[in-house]
Amino acid sequence: MTLDHWYDQAITAEAYIEGMAKHKENLQRVYDQFEIPQDDDFFRNLEARSLRVIAITEDWCGDAMMNIPILLHLAEKSHMQVRMILRDSNLELMDQYLTNGKSRSIPVFIFIDDEGEEVTHWGPRADAVQSEVTQLMGGLPDKESSEYDAAFKAAIKTLTGRFTTEEKMWHDTYESIKDTLEKNI
């Protein structure tokens, strides 16, 4: 299937957010508190490309909860249309964007032009955010340990808290998306 087909099958960001069962309040908190930098030349260049975005996501994903509001601000500023497509019911598309060739990590933002051709894609995390996640998860007990599940849940709770409050993570994400776009527009 073409990317235009996937875009047409996807739902609007508004419909996605309205239907969220998990992380809706956290996503809204990040959206309300994140302020996009005034990169006027960048936004003019981006707007001139008339890009659209397919965001592969799920509402249970903490990374998506933090990254989608940043994408939405960028899209609003540069007049890009964003559509959301759920990973778990669209594995044919997801499997074209595996992290490290094997993981179905989300979100993935696919930027397409007027002809439906991919210009670039981004996701699932900014490198700086990945370093923070790796450091936190690196302290977990061995997966076979009886302590692993509780420690993993505690780490996810910590990450969710950080994703909803740490402006540095938001700005690192914005800069990562921006850098990816600037290299390809």
HELIX and SHEET records of a PDB file:
HELIX    1   1 LEU A    3  GLN A    9  1                                   7    
HELIX    2   2 ALA A   13  GLU A   18  1                                   6    
HELIX    3   3 LYS A   24  GLN A   33  1                                  10    
HELIX    4   4 ASP A   40  ALA A   48  1                                   9    
HELIX    5   5 GLY A   62  SER A   78  1                                  17    
HELIX    6   6 LEU A   91  MET A   94  1                                   4    
HELIX    7   7 ASP A  127  MET A  137  1                                  11    
HELIX    8   8 TYR A  148  THR A  165  1                                  18    
HELIX    9   9 GLU A  167  GLU A  182  1                                  16    
SHEET    1   A 5 ILE A  11  THR A  12  0                                        
SHEET    2   A 5 GLN A  81  LEU A  86 -1                                        
SHEET    3   A 5 ARG A  52  THR A  57  1                                        
SHEET    4   A 5 VAL A 108  ILE A 112 -1                                        
SHEET    5   A 5 GLU A 118  TRP A 122 -1                                        
END                                                                             
